[in-house]
Amino acid sequence: MRALAVFMAAIEQAQAMDRQSVRDRAAWQLDTDRIMDSITTAVNKETASV
């Protein structure tokens, strides 16, 4: 039941977005600098624990 509520909330949120909001969110999600920073951080954590 909880999963359905989360799914429905996501649908409502998506329906409320306008084109600019979609562009902004996509640009943030596909930001290569942010992605590379995340990967670098994860690799550094992994190598530090070895």
mmCIF entry with sequence, helices, sheets and N, C-alpha, C, O atoms, coordinates in Angstrom:
data_MODEL
# 
_entry.id   MODEL 
# 
_entity.id                         1 
_entity.type                       polymer 
_entity.pdbx_number_of_molecules   1 
# 
_entity_poly.entity_id                      1 
_entity_poly.type                           'polypeptide(L)' 
_entity_poly.nstd_linkage                   no 
_entity_poly.nstd_monomer                   no 
_entity_poly.pdbx_seq_one_letter_code       MRALAVFMAAIEQAQAMDRQSVRDRAAWQLDTDRIMDSITTAVNKETASV 
_entity_poly.pdbx_seq_one_letter_code_can   MRALAVFMAAIEQAQAMDRQSVRDRAAWQLDTDRIMDSITTAVNKETASV 
_entity_poly.pdbx_strand_id                 A 
# 
loop_
_entity_poly_seq.entity_id 
_entity_poly_seq.num 
_entity_poly_seq.mon_id 
_entity_poly_seq.hetero 
1 1  MET n 
1 2  ARG n 
1 3  ALA n 
1 4  LEU n 
1 5  ALA n 
1 6  VAL n 
1 7  PHE n 
1 8  MET n 
1 9  ALA n 
1 10 ALA n 
1 11 ILE n 
1 12 GLU n 
1 13 GLN n 
1 14 ALA n 
1 15 GLN n 
1 16 ALA n 
1 17 MET n 
1 18 ASP n 
1 19 ARG n 
1 20 GLN n 
1 21 SER n 
1 22 VAL n 
1 23 ARG n 
1 24 ASP n 
1 25 ARG n 
1 26 ALA n 
1 27 ALA n 
1 28 TRP n 
1 29 GLN n 
1 30 LEU n 
1 31 ASP n 
1 32 THR n 
1 33 ASP n 
1 34 ARG n 
1 35 ILE n 
1 36 MET n 
1 37 ASP n 
1 38 SER n 
1 39 ILE n 
1 40 THR n 
1 41 THR n 
1 42 ALA n 
1 43 VAL n 
1 44 ASN n 
1 45 LYS n 
1 46 GLU n 
1 47 THR n 
1 48 ALA n 
1 49 SER n 
1 50 VAL n 
# 
_struct_asym.id          A 
_struct_asym.entity_id   1 
# 
loop_
_struct_conf.conf_type_id 
_struct_conf.id 
_struct_conf.pdbx_PDB_helix_id 
_struct_conf.beg_label_comp_id 
_struct_conf.beg_label_asym_id 
_struct_conf.beg_label_seq_id 
_struct_conf.pdbx_beg_PDB_ins_code 
_struct_conf.end_label_comp_id 
_struct_conf.end_label_asym_id 
_struct_conf.end_label_seq_id 
_struct_conf.pdbx_end_PDB_ins_code 
_struct_conf.beg_auth_comp_id 
_struct_conf.beg_auth_asym_id 
_struct_conf.beg_auth_seq_id 
_struct_conf.end_auth_comp_id 
_struct_conf.end_auth_asym_id 
_struct_conf.end_auth_seq_id 
_struct_conf.pdbx_PDB_helix_class 
_struct_conf.details 
_struct_conf.pdbx_PDB_helix_length 
HELX_P HELX_P1 AA1 ARG A 2  ? ALA A 16 ? ARG A 2  ALA A 16 1 ? 15 
HELX_P HELX_P2 AA2 ARG A 19 ? GLN A 29 ? ARG A 19 GLN A 29 1 ? 11 
HELX_P HELX_P3 AA3 THR A 32 ? ALA A 48 ? THR A 32 ALA A 48 1 ? 17 
# 
_struct_conf_type.id          HELX_P 
_struct_conf_type.criteria    ? 
_struct_conf_type.reference   ? 
# 
loop_
_atom_site.group_PDB 
_atom_site.id 
_atom_site.type_symbol 
_atom_site.label_atom_id 
_atom_site.label_alt_id 
_atom_site.label_comp_id 
_atom_site.label_asym_id 
_atom_site.label_entity_id 
_atom_site.label_seq_id 
_atom_site.pdbx_PDB_ins_code 
_atom_site.Cartn_x 
_atom_site.Cartn_y 
_atom_site.Cartn_z 
_atom_site.occupancy 
_atom_site.B_iso_or_equiv 
_atom_site.pdbx_formal_charge 
_atom_site.auth_seq_id 
_atom_site.auth_comp_id 
_atom_site.auth_asym_id 
_atom_site.auth_atom_id 
_atom_site.pdbx_PDB_model_num 
ATOM 1   N N  . MET A 1 1  ? 0.817  -1.193 0.000   1.00 0.00 ? 1  MET A N  1 
ATOM 2   C CA . MET A 1 1  ? 0.000  0.000  0.000   1.00 0.00 ? 1  MET A CA 1 
ATOM 3   C C  . MET A 1 1  ? 0.860  1.255  0.000   1.00 0.00 ? 1  MET A C  1 
ATOM 4   O O  . MET A 1 1  ? 0.542  2.229  -0.682  1.00 0.00 ? 1  MET A O  1 
ATOM 5   N N  . ARG A 1 2  ? 1.960  1.233  0.772   1.00 0.00 ? 2  ARG A N  1 
ATOM 6   C CA . ARG A 1 2  ? 2.857  2.391  0.831   1.00 0.00 ? 2  ARG A CA 1 
ATOM 7   C C  . ARG A 1 2  ? 3.475  2.658  -0.544  1.00 0.00 ? 2  ARG A C  1 
ATOM 8   O O  . ARG A 1 2  ? 3.610  3.814  -0.947  1.00 0.00 ? 2  ARG A O  1 
ATOM 9   N N  . ALA A 1 3  ? 3.847  1.612  -1.256  1.00 0.00 ? 3  ALA A N  1 
ATOM 10  C CA . ALA A 1 3  ? 4.448  1.775  -2.575  1.00 0.00 ? 3  ALA A CA 1 
ATOM 11  C C  . ALA A 1 3  ? 3.475  2.434  -3.536  1.00 0.00 ? 3  ALA A C  1 
ATOM 12  O O  . ALA A 1 3  ? 3.873  3.261  -4.355  1.00 0.00 ? 3  ALA A O  1 
ATOM 13  N N  . LEU A 1 4  ? 2.216  2.077  -3.443  1.00 0.00 ? 4  LEU A N  1 
ATOM 14  C CA . LEU A 1 4  ? 1.205  2.687  -4.298  1.00 0.00 ? 4  LEU A CA 1 
ATOM 15  C C  . LEU A 1 4  ? 1.064  4.173  -3.991  1.00 0.00 ? 4  LEU A C  1 
ATOM 16  O O  . LEU A 1 4  ? 0.933  4.983  -4.908  1.00 0.00 ? 4  LEU A O  1 
ATOM 17  N N  . ALA A 1 5  ? 1.088  4.535  -2.728  1.00 0.00 ? 5  ALA A N  1 
ATOM 18  C CA . ALA A 1 5  ? 0.980  5.947  -2.336  1.00 0.00 ? 5  ALA A CA 1 
ATOM 19  C C  . ALA A 1 5  ? 2.166  6.748  -2.859  1.00 0.00 ? 5  ALA A C  1 
ATOM 20  O O  . ALA A 1 5  ? 1.993  7.872  -3.330  1.00 0.00 ? 5  ALA A O  1 
ATOM 21  N N  . VAL A 1 6  ? 3.363  6.185  -2.782  1.00 0.00 ? 6  VAL A N  1 
ATOM 22  C CA . VAL A 1 6  ? 4.563  6.850  -3.293  1.00 0.00 ? 6  VAL A CA 1 
ATOM 23  C C  . VAL A 1 6  ? 4.461  7.000  -4.808  1.00 0.00 ? 6  VAL A C  1 
ATOM 24  O O  . VAL A 1 6  ? 4.790  8.052  -5.358  1.00 0.00 ? 6  VAL A O  1 
ATOM 25  N N  . PHE A 1 7  ? 4.012  5.960  -5.466  1.00 0.00 ? 7  PHE A N  1 
ATOM 26  C CA . PHE A 1 7  ? 3.848  5.999  -6.918  1.00 0.00 ? 7  PHE A CA 1 
ATOM 27  C C  . PHE A 1 7  ? 2.845  7.080  -7.331  1.00 0.00 ? 7  PHE A C  1 
ATOM 28  O O  . PHE A 1 7  ? 3.103  7.854  -8.253  1.00 0.00 ? 7  PHE A O  1 
ATOM 29  N N  . MET A 1 8  ? 1.716  7.125  -6.650  1.00 0.00 ? 8  MET A N  1 
ATOM 30  C CA . MET A 1 8  ? 0.685  8.122  -6.965  1.00 0.00 ? 8  MET A CA 1 
ATOM 31  C C  . MET A 1 8  ? 1.200  9.545  -6.717  1.00 0.00 ? 8  MET A C  1 
ATOM 32  O O  . MET A 1 8  ? 0.904  10.456 -7.490  1.00 0.00 ? 8  MET A O  1 
ATOM 33  N N  . ALA A 1 9  ? 1.960  9.732  -5.653  1.00 0.00 ? 9  ALA A N  1 
ATOM 34  C CA . ALA A 1 9  ? 2.536  11.052 -5.364  1.00 0.00 ? 9  ALA A CA 1 
ATOM 35  C C  . ALA A 1 9  ? 3.504  11.473 -6.468  1.00 0.00 ? 9  ALA A C  1 
ATOM 36  O O  . ALA A 1 9  ? 3.537  12.640 -6.858  1.00 0.00 ? 9  ALA A O  1 
ATOM 37  N N  . ALA A 1 10 ? 4.287  10.524 -6.967  1.00 0.00 ? 10 ALA A N  1 
ATOM 38  C CA . ALA A 1 10 ? 5.221  10.822 -8.059  1.00 0.00 ? 10 ALA A CA 1 
ATOM 39  C C  . ALA A 1 10 ? 4.470  11.201 -9.330  1.00 0.00 ? 10 ALA A C  1 
ATOM 40  O O  . ALA A 1 10 ? 4.889  12.108 -10.049 1.00 0.00 ? 10 ALA A O  1 
ATOM 41  N N  . ILE A 1 11 ? 3.379  10.525 -9.608  1.00 0.00 ? 11 ILE A N  1 
ATOM 42  C CA . ILE A 1 11 ? 2.552  10.848 -10.777 1.00 0.00 ? 11 ILE A CA 1 
ATOM 43  C C  . ILE A 1 11 ? 1.995  12.266 -10.652 1.00 0.00 ? 11 ILE A C  1 
ATOM 44  O O  . ILE A 1 11 ? 2.041  13.044 -11.605 1.00 0.00 ? 11 ILE A O  1 
ATOM 45  N N  . GLU A 1 12 ? 1.476  12.593 -9.486  1.00 0.00 ? 12 GLU A N  1 
ATOM 46  C CA . GLU A 1 12 ? 0.929  13.934 -9.267  1.00 0.00 ? 12 GLU A CA 1 
ATOM 47  C C  . GLU A 1 12 ? 2.005  14.999 -9.427  1.00 0.00 ? 12 GLU A C  1 
ATOM 48  O O  . GLU A 1 12 ? 1.764  16.051 -10.018 1.00 0.00 ? 12 GLU A O  1 
ATOM 49  N N  . GLN A 1 13 ? 3.187  14.724 -8.902  1.00 0.00 ? 13 GLN A N  1 
ATOM 50  C CA . GLN A 1 13 ? 4.289  15.679 -9.005  1.00 0.00 ? 13 GLN A CA 1 
ATOM 51  C C  . GLN A 1 13 ? 4.689  15.868 -10.473 1.00 0.00 ? 13 GLN A C  1 
ATOM 52  O O  . GLN A 1 13 ? 4.930  16.992 -10.911 1.00 0.00 ? 13 GLN A O  1 
ATOM 53  N N  . ALA A 1 14 ? 4.756  14.785 -11.217 1.00 0.00 ? 14 ALA A N  1 
ATOM 54  C CA . ALA A 1 14 ? 5.123  14.868 -12.633 1.00 0.00 ? 14 ALA A CA 1 
ATOM 55  C C  . ALA A 1 14 ? 4.078  15.636 -13.430 1.00 0.00 ? 14 ALA A C  1 
ATOM 56  O O  . ALA A 1 14 ? 4.427  16.413 -14.318 1.00 0.00 ? 14 ALA A O  1 
ATOM 57  N N  . GLN A 1 15 ? 2.817  15.429 -13.128 1.00 0.00 ? 15 GLN A N  1 
ATOM 58  C CA . GLN A 1 15 ? 1.756  16.124 -13.850 1.00 0.00 ? 15 GLN A CA 1 
ATOM 59  C C  . GLN A 1 15 ? 1.763  17.620 -13.561 1.00 0.00 ? 15 GLN A C  1 
ATOM 60  O O  . GLN A 1 15 ? 1.304  18.411 -14.385 1.00 0.00 ? 15 GLN A O  1 
ATOM 61  N N  . ALA A 1 16 ? 2.275  18.010 -12.410 1.00 0.00 ? 16 ALA A N  1 
ATOM 62  C CA . ALA A 1 16 ? 2.283  19.424 -12.029 1.00 0.00 ? 16 ALA A CA 1 
ATOM 63  C C  . ALA A 1 16 ? 3.444  20.198 -12.656 1.00 0.00 ? 16 ALA A C  1 
ATOM 64  O O  . ALA A 1 16 ? 3.476  21.427 -12.592 1.00 0.00 ? 16 ALA A O  1 
ATOM 65  N N  . MET A 1 17 ? 4.396  19.486 -13.259 1.00 0.00 ? 17 MET A N  1 
ATOM 66  C CA . MET A 1 17 ? 5.575  20.152 -13.814 1.00 0.00 ? 17 MET A CA 1 
ATOM 67  C C  . MET A 1 17 ? 5.268  20.784 -15.170 1.00 0.00 ? 17 MET A C  1 
ATOM 68  O O  . MET A 1 17 ? 4.569  20.204 -16.000 1.00 0.00 ? 17 MET A O  1 
ATOM 69  N N  . ASP A 1 18 ? 5.808  21.986 -15.374 1.00 0.00 ? 18 ASP A N  1 
ATOM 70  C CA . ASP A 1 18 ? 5.710  22.612 -16.687 1.00 0.00 ? 18 ASP A CA 1 
ATOM 71  C C  . ASP A 1 18 ? 6.990  22.297 -17.472 1.00 0.00 ? 18 ASP A C  1 
ATOM 72  O O  . ASP A 1 18 ? 7.902  21.660 -16.944 1.00 0.00 ? 18 ASP A O  1 
ATOM 73  N N  . ARG A 1 19 ? 7.056  22.740 -18.719 1.00 0.00 ? 19 ARG A N  1 
ATOM 74  C CA . ARG A 1 19 ? 8.202  22.397 -19.572 1.00 0.00 ? 19 ARG A CA 1 
ATOM 75  C C  . ARG A 1 19 ? 9.529  22.874 -18.985 1.00 0.00 ? 19 ARG A C  1 
ATOM 76  O O  . ARG A 1 19 ? 10.526 22.153 -19.029 1.00 0.00 ? 19 ARG A O  1 
ATOM 77  N N  . GLN A 1 20 ? 9.539  24.077 -18.442 1.00 0.00 ? 20 GLN A N  1 
ATOM 78  C CA . GLN A 1 20 ? 10.784 24.607 -17.885 1.00 0.00 ? 20 GLN A CA 1 
ATOM 79  C C  . GLN A 1 20 ? 11.232 23.795 -16.680 1.00 0.00 ? 20 GLN A C  1 
ATOM 80  O O  . GLN A 1 20 ? 12.425 23.550 -16.498 1.00 0.00 ? 20 GLN A O  1 
ATOM 81  N N  . SER A 1 21 ? 10.282 23.381 -15.861 1.00 0.00 ? 21 SER A N  1 
ATOM 82  C CA . SER A 1 21 ? 10.619 22.543 -14.706 1.00 0.00 ? 21 SER A CA 1 
ATOM 83  C C  . SER A 1 21 ? 11.224 21.221 -15.156 1.00 0.00 ? 21 SER A C  1 
ATOM 84  O O  . SER A 1 21 ? 12.180 20.728 -14.557 1.00 0.00 ? 21 SER A O  1 
ATOM 85  N N  . VAL A 1 22 ? 10.666 20.657 -16.206 1.00 0.00 ? 22 VAL A N  1 
ATOM 86  C CA . VAL A 1 22 ? 11.189 19.394 -16.743 1.00 0.00 ? 22 VAL A CA 1 
ATOM 87  C C  . VAL A 1 22 ? 12.614 19.603 -17.259 1.00 0.00 ? 22 VAL A C  1 
ATOM 88  O O  . VAL A 1 22 ? 13.500 18.793 -16.988 1.00 0.00 ? 22 VAL A O  1 
ATOM 89  N N  . ARG A 1 23 ? 12.830 20.684 -17.999 1.00 0.00 ? 23 ARG A N  1 
ATOM 90  C CA . ARG A 1 23 ? 14.179 20.973 -18.512 1.00 0.00 ? 23 ARG A CA 1 
ATOM 91  C C  . ARG A 1 23 ? 15.172 21.150 -17.372 1.00 0.00 ? 23 ARG A C  1 
ATOM 92  O O  . ARG A 1 23 ? 16.272 20.598 -17.407 1.00 0.00 ? 23 ARG A O  1 
ATOM 93  N N  . ASP A 1 24 ? 14.782 21.921 -16.364 1.00 0.00 ? 24 ASP A N  1 
ATOM 94  C CA . ASP A 1 24 ? 15.671 22.175 -15.228 1.00 0.00 ? 24 ASP A CA 1 
ATOM 95  C C  . ASP A 1 24 ? 16.020 20.887 -14.498 1.00 0.00 ? 24 ASP A C  1 
ATOM 96  O O  . ASP A 1 24 ? 17.177 20.654 -14.146 1.00 0.00 ? 24 ASP A O  1 
ATOM 97  N N  . ARG A 1 25 ? 15.015 20.058 -14.275 1.00 0.00 ? 25 ARG A N  1 
ATOM 98  C CA . ARG A 1 25 ? 15.256 18.796 -13.557 1.00 0.00 ? 25 ARG A CA 1 
ATOM 99  C C  . ARG A 1 25 ? 16.137 17.862 -14.375 1.00 0.00 ? 25 ARG A C  1 
ATOM 100 O O  . ARG A 1 25 ? 17.040 17.224 -13.834 1.00 0.00 ? 25 ARG A O  1 
ATOM 101 N N  . ALA A 1 26 ? 15.880 17.780 -15.673 1.00 0.00 ? 26 ALA A N  1 
ATOM 102 C CA . ALA A 1 26 ? 16.697 16.926 -16.540 1.00 0.00 ? 26 ALA A CA 1 
ATOM 103 C C  . ALA A 1 26 ? 18.132 17.425 -16.585 1.00 0.00 ? 26 ALA A C  1 
ATOM 104 O O  . ALA A 1 26 ? 19.066 16.623 -16.546 1.00 0.00 ? 26 ALA A O  1 
ATOM 105 N N  . ALA A 1 27 ? 18.320 18.731 -16.665 1.00 0.00 ? 27 ALA A N  1 
ATOM 106 C CA . ALA A 1 27 ? 19.676 19.288 -16.691 1.00 0.00 ? 27 ALA A CA 1 
ATOM 107 C C  . ALA A 1 27 ? 20.410 18.953 -15.401 1.00 0.00 ? 27 ALA A C  1 
ATOM 108 O O  . ALA A 1 27 ? 21.597 18.628 -15.433 1.00 0.00 ? 27 ALA A O  1 
ATOM 109 N N  . TRP A 1 28 ? 19.718 19.029 -14.266 1.00 0.00 ? 28 TRP A N  1 
ATOM 110 C CA . TRP A 1 28 ? 20.347 18.708 -12.987 1.00 0.00 ? 28 TRP A CA 1 
ATOM 111 C C  . TRP A 1 28 ? 20.709 17.225 -12.924 1.00 0.00 ? 28 TRP A C  1 
ATOM 112 O O  . TRP A 1 28 ? 21.802 16.863 -12.488 1.00 0.00 ? 28 TRP A O  1 
ATOM 113 N N  . GLN A 1 29 ? 19.784 16.373 -13.360 1.00 0.00 ? 29 GLN A N  1 
ATOM 114 C CA . GLN A 1 29 ? 20.023 14.933 -13.285 1.00 0.00 ? 29 GLN A CA 1 
ATOM 115 C C  . GLN A 1 29 ? 21.127 14.484 -14.238 1.00 0.00 ? 29 GLN A C  1 
ATOM 116 O O  . GLN A 1 29 ? 21.823 13.506 -13.967 1.00 0.00 ? 29 GLN A O  1 
ATOM 117 N N  . LEU A 1 30 ? 21.287 15.190 -15.345 1.00 0.00 ? 30 LEU A N  1 
ATOM 118 C CA . LEU A 1 30 ? 22.284 14.805 -16.346 1.00 0.00 ? 30 LEU A CA 1 
ATOM 119 C C  . LEU A 1 30 ? 23.546 15.659 -16.267 1.00 0.00 ? 30 LEU A C  1 
ATOM 120 O O  . LEU A 1 30 ? 24.360 15.650 -17.190 1.00 0.00 ? 30 LEU A O  1 
ATOM 121 N N  . ASP A 1 31 ? 23.713 16.396 -15.172 1.00 0.00 ? 31 ASP A N  1 
ATOM 122 C CA . ASP A 1 31 ? 24.884 17.247 -14.971 1.00 0.00 ? 31 ASP A CA 1 
ATOM 123 C C  . ASP A 1 31 ? 26.118 16.364 -14.832 1.00 0.00 ? 31 ASP A C  1 
ATOM 124 O O  . ASP A 1 31 ? 26.296 15.692 -13.816 1.00 0.00 ? 31 ASP A O  1 
ATOM 125 N N  . THR A 1 32 ? 26.966 16.368 -15.854 1.00 0.00 ? 32 THR A N  1 
ATOM 126 C CA . THR A 1 32 ? 28.113 15.456 -15.862 1.00 0.00 ? 32 THR A CA 1 
ATOM 127 C C  . THR A 1 32 ? 29.106 15.768 -14.744 1.00 0.00 ? 32 THR A C  1 
ATOM 128 O O  . THR A 1 32 ? 29.720 14.849 -14.203 1.00 0.00 ? 32 THR A O  1 
ATOM 129 N N  . ASP A 1 33 ? 29.278 17.032 -14.387 1.00 0.00 ? 33 ASP A N  1 
ATOM 130 C CA . ASP A 1 33 ? 30.192 17.370 -13.291 1.00 0.00 ? 33 ASP A CA 1 
ATOM 131 C C  . ASP A 1 33 ? 29.701 16.761 -11.981 1.00 0.00 ? 33 ASP A C  1 
ATOM 132 O O  . ASP A 1 33 ? 30.494 16.212 -11.215 1.00 0.00 ? 33 ASP A O  1 
ATOM 133 N N  . ARG A 1 34 ? 28.406 16.856 -11.722 1.00 0.00 ? 34 ARG A N  1 
ATOM 134 C CA . ARG A 1 34 ? 27.836 16.289 -10.498 1.00 0.00 ? 34 ARG A CA 1 
ATOM 135 C C  . ARG A 1 34 ? 27.972 14.772 -10.505 1.00 0.00 ? 34 ARG A C  1 
ATOM 136 O O  . ARG A 1 34 ? 28.295 14.169 -9.481  1.00 0.00 ? 34 ARG A O  1 
ATOM 137 N N  . ILE A 1 35 ? 27.726 14.154 -11.658 1.00 0.00 ? 35 ILE A N  1 
ATOM 138 C CA . ILE A 1 35 ? 27.838 12.704 -11.768 1.00 0.00 ? 35 ILE A CA 1 
ATOM 139 C C  . ILE A 1 35 ? 29.277 12.258 -11.522 1.00 0.00 ? 35 ILE A C  1 
ATOM 140 O O  . ILE A 1 35 ? 29.512 11.295 -10.793 1.00 0.00 ? 35 ILE A O  1 
ATOM 141 N N  . MET A 1 36 ? 30.237 12.952 -12.125 1.00 0.00 ? 36 MET A N  1 
ATOM 142 C CA . MET A 1 36 ? 31.639 12.588 -11.942 1.00 0.00 ? 36 MET A CA 1 
ATOM 143 C C  . MET A 1 36 ? 32.083 12.799 -10.494 1.00 0.00 ? 36 MET A C  1 
ATOM 144 O O  . MET A 1 36 ? 32.858 12.002 -9.965  1.00 0.00 ? 36 MET A O  1 
ATOM 145 N N  . ASP A 1 37 ? 31.607 13.850 -9.857  1.00 0.00 ? 37 ASP A N  1 
ATOM 146 C CA . ASP A 1 37 ? 31.921 14.071 -8.441  1.00 0.00 ? 37 ASP A CA 1 
ATOM 147 C C  . ASP A 1 37 ? 31.397 12.919 -7.595  1.00 0.00 ? 37 ASP A C  1 
ATOM 148 O O  . ASP A 1 37 ? 32.084 12.457 -6.683  1.00 0.00 ? 37 ASP A O  1 
ATOM 149 N N  . SER A 1 38 ? 30.198 12.455 -7.886  1.00 0.00 ? 38 SER A N  1 
ATOM 150 C CA . SER A 1 38 ? 29.616 11.332 -7.144  1.00 0.00 ? 38 SER A CA 1 
ATOM 151 C C  . SER A 1 38 ? 30.434 10.061 -7.341  1.00 0.00 ? 38 SER A C  1 
ATOM 152 O O  . SER A 1 38 ? 30.687 9.324  -6.388  1.00 0.00 ? 38 SER A O  1 
ATOM 153 N N  . ILE A 1 39 ? 30.839 9.811  -8.563  1.00 0.00 ? 39 ILE A N  1 
ATOM 154 C CA . ILE A 1 39 ? 31.635 8.623  -8.865  1.00 0.00 ? 39 ILE A CA 1 
ATOM 155 C C  . ILE A 1 39 ? 32.992 8.707  -8.172  1.00 0.00 ? 39 ILE A C  1 
ATOM 156 O O  . ILE A 1 39 ? 33.441 7.737  -7.561  1.00 0.00 ? 39 ILE A O  1 
ATOM 157 N N  . THR A 1 40 ? 33.638 9.855  -8.268  1.00 0.00 ? 40 THR A N  1 
ATOM 158 C CA . THR A 1 40 ? 34.943 10.044 -7.640  1.00 0.00 ? 40 THR A CA 1 
ATOM 159 C C  . THR A 1 40 ? 34.861 9.847  -6.133  1.00 0.00 ? 40 THR A C  1 
ATOM 160 O O  . THR A 1 40 ? 35.722 9.199  -5.537  1.00 0.00 ? 40 THR A O  1 
ATOM 161 N N  . THR A 1 41 ? 33.834 10.402 -5.524  1.00 0.00 ? 41 THR A N  1 
ATOM 162 C CA . THR A 1 41 ? 33.643 10.247 -4.079  1.00 0.00 ? 41 THR A CA 1 
ATOM 163 C C  . THR A 1 41 ? 33.457 8.784  -3.710  1.00 0.00 ? 41 THR A C  1 
ATOM 164 O O  . THR A 1 41 ? 34.052 8.302  -2.746  1.00 0.00 ? 41 THR A O  1 
ATOM 165 N N  . ALA A 1 42 ? 32.633 8.079  -4.474  1.00 0.00 ? 42 ALA A N  1 
ATOM 166 C CA . ALA A 1 42 ? 32.386 6.666  -4.189  1.00 0.00 ? 42 ALA A CA 1 
ATOM 167 C C  . ALA A 1 42 ? 33.668 5.848  -4.347  1.00 0.00 ? 42 ALA A C  1 
ATOM 168 O O  . ALA A 1 42 ? 33.945 4.978  -3.521  1.00 0.00 ? 42 ALA A O  1 
ATOM 169 N N  . VAL A 1 43 ? 34.445 6.108  -5.379  1.00 0.00 ? 43 VAL A N  1 
ATOM 170 C CA . VAL A 1 43 ? 35.693 5.366  -5.610  1.00 0.00 ? 43 VAL A CA 1 
ATOM 171 C C  . VAL A 1 43 ? 36.685 5.674  -4.500  1.00 0.00 ? 43 VAL A C  1 
ATOM 172 O O  . VAL A 1 43 ? 37.360 4.772  -4.004  1.00 0.00 ? 43 VAL A O  1 
ATOM 173 N N  . ASN A 1 44 ? 36.778 6.942  -4.104  1.00 0.00 ? 44 ASN A N  1 
ATOM 174 C CA . ASN A 1 44 ? 37.705 7.310  -3.033  1.00 0.00 ? 44 ASN A CA 1 
ATOM 175 C C  . ASN A 1 44 ? 37.322 6.640  -1.721  1.00 0.00 ? 44 ASN A C  1 
ATOM 176 O O  . ASN A 1 44 ? 38.200 6.200  -0.978  1.00 0.00 ? 44 ASN A O  1 
ATOM 177 N N  . LYS A 1 45 ? 36.034 6.553  -1.423  1.00 0.00 ? 45 LYS A N  1 
ATOM 178 C CA . LYS A 1 45 ? 35.590 5.870  -0.208  1.00 0.00 ? 45 LYS A CA 1 
ATOM 179 C C  . LYS A 1 45 ? 35.947 4.385  -0.271  1.00 0.00 ? 45 LYS A C  1 
ATOM 180 O O  . LYS A 1 45 ? 36.388 3.801  0.719   1.00 0.00 ? 45 LYS A O  1 
ATOM 181 N N  . GLU A 1 46 ? 35.754 3.791  -1.428  1.00 0.00 ? 46 GLU A N  1 
ATOM 182 C CA . GLU A 1 46 ? 36.026 2.358  -1.594  1.00 0.00 ? 46 GLU A CA 1 
ATOM 183 C C  . GLU A 1 46 ? 37.527 2.085  -1.460  1.00 0.00 ? 46 GLU A C  1 
ATOM 184 O O  . GLU A 1 46 ? 37.919 1.130  -0.789  1.00 0.00 ? 46 GLU A O  1 
ATOM 185 N N  . THR A 1 47 ? 38.362 2.902  -2.084  1.00 0.00 ? 47 THR A N  1 
ATOM 186 C CA . THR A 1 47 ? 39.791 2.661  -2.013  1.00 0.00 ? 47 THR A CA 1 
ATOM 187 C C  . THR A 1 47 ? 40.352 2.984  -0.635  1.00 0.00 ? 47 THR A C  1 
ATOM 188 O O  . THR A 1 47 ? 41.360 2.404  -0.232  1.00 0.00 ? 47 THR A O  1 
ATOM 189 N N  . ALA A 1 48 ? 39.724 3.894  0.091   1.00 0.00 ? 48 ALA A N  1 
ATOM 190 C CA . ALA A 1 48 ? 40.182 4.237  1.438   1.00 0.00 ? 48 ALA A CA 1 
ATOM 191 C C  . ALA A 1 48 ? 39.917 3.087  2.409   1.00 0.00 ? 48 ALA A C  1 
ATOM 192 O O  . ALA A 1 48 ? 40.633 2.934  3.399   1.00 0.00 ? 48 ALA A O  1 
ATOM 193 N N  . SER A 1 49 ? 38.905 2.289  2.133   1.00 0.00 ? 49 SER A N  1 
ATOM 194 C CA . SER A 1 49 ? 38.560 1.197  3.046   1.00 0.00 ? 49 SER A CA 1 
ATOM 195 C C  . SER A 1 49 ? 39.325 -0.086 2.732   1.00 0.00 ? 49 SER A C  1 
ATOM 196 O O  . SER A 1 49 ? 39.224 -1.066 3.470   1.00 0.00 ? 49 SER A O  1 
ATOM 197 N N  . VAL A 1 50 ? 40.083 -0.082 1.649   1.00 0.00 ? 50 VAL A N  1 
ATOM 198 C CA . VAL A 1 50 ? 40.824 -1.292 1.248   1.00 0.00 ? 50 VAL A CA 1 
ATOM 199 C C  . VAL A 1 50 ? 42.162 -1.340 1.927   1.00 0.00 ? 50 VAL A C  1 
ATOM 200 O O  . VAL A 1 50 ? 42.928 -2.280 1.716   1.00 0.00 ? 50 VAL A O  1 
# 
